[in-house]
Amino acid sequence: MRRFAGCCRFLWNKAFALEKETCENEGKRLGFSLFCKFLRDWKKENDTSFLVEAHSQILQQVLKDLDRAYKNFFAKRADFPRFKRKGGHDAFRSPQGFKLDEGNSRIFLPKIGRVRYRNSRRTEGMPKQVTVSFAAGKWYVSIQTEREVPEPVHPSQVAVGMDMGVARFVTLSDGSSIRPLHSFRKHEKKLAALQRKLAKRTKFSANWQKLKARIQRLHRKIANVRNDFLHKATTAISKNHAVIVIEDLTVRNMSRSASGTLETPGKNVRAKAGLNKSILDQGWFEFRRQLAYKLAWPGGNLLVIPPQYTSQTCSRYHALRAHFAIENICRSDTLACRLPLEASAFRGGRQMTHRKGITQRRIWGAVKHASPVSVNIFRMECSGCPACSVPLPPLLPA
């Protein structure tokens, strides 16, 4: 399996170098079909005759991935492709020729033979392709299947809005919240100590390799703990809510460094660096990605709204208050309360929807065509602030 992964990595780098050179010199691409012809010639050459050891379809999948990477780049869906290095992401994909024996927990891979594996869950449907990957000293196999699924209907009729944060990982409109895990923060000191030891070792020595493997296992542990937390949170939320509304946050811009340049140096760089580390440690984009497909399975829907002024617009009067901050106090006309902004924003949004006589089932059909100001899921209700001299508009009719 290591040889197969090495052949795939070598073919990617060789084909990518040729494709990049052709684009720079001639201004055109070679494409998948032409690379398949080159692959036959490369197998016959003495320097690259080891490619014969790998299955032909495994190598063809590499060329397909390279062609797709270029198409995604020109369509502005991904960054420019890069060369692959050993140990980065060793994997290969087989679309045919494999045989799955779930009863004995064995799988037959072409040109490799029968391999025993630990079955984590039973497969449903017809197996279509198999992907074998290597990470932190362990091999993993993922099986893609195809099956017919009836039109799903979500068992719940509850809709909820969510706000992502650092102090609270997520705050729901029903008043509940989930505490953050901080997987990286808990192992940060241990990881830093191991990396300092690695810097003092002779590069590529036996002790350097052992210590590097320990660091990789620690990174894998951090990722596994974070993924376990995200899967449990998204599963619980998607099972109990049919419609979820979330802000369209751009994590890349929010976690951008504040160091600035020599001409215009940044301010509060250290504090912003700590905030960036906390944001990236939460895994906001992965949380949203898991919510999207877990809601689609049972028939739910994930709605994404623009995040502009969501914490500064009053849900009752639709007035913009630029001085709103986390420390502001929300006062309702029916119940005087002192709540954090994250909780009062959603509660005010729910009061707004009920006052207008919109049920939870009817509101989501109008949300898709509404303006960002009229989507009252992340709005704050304000009864007037002494620091604001702008008069409040009248109450909207029910």
Buried (B, 14 or more C-beta within 10 A) or exposed (E): BEEBBBBBBBBBBBBBEBBBEBEEEEEEBBEBEBBBEBBEEBBEEEEBEEBEEBBBBBBBBBBBBBBBBBEBEEEEEEEEBEEBEEEEEBBBBBBEBBEBEEEEEBBBBBEBEEBEBEBEEEEEEEBEBBBBBBBBEEBBBEBBEEEEEEEEEBEBEEBBBBBBBBEBBBBBBBEEBBEBBBBBBEBBEEBEEBEEBBEEBEEEEEEBEEBBEBBBBBBBBBBEBBBEBBBEBBEEBBBBBBBBBBBEBEBEEBBEEBEEEEEEEEEEEEEBBEBBBBBBBBBBEBBBBBBBEBBEEBBBBBBEBEBEBBBBBBBBBBBEBEEBEEEBBBBBEEEEEEBBBBBBBBBBBBBBBEBEEBEBEEBBEEBEEEEBBEBBBBBBBBBEBEEBEEEBEEEEEE
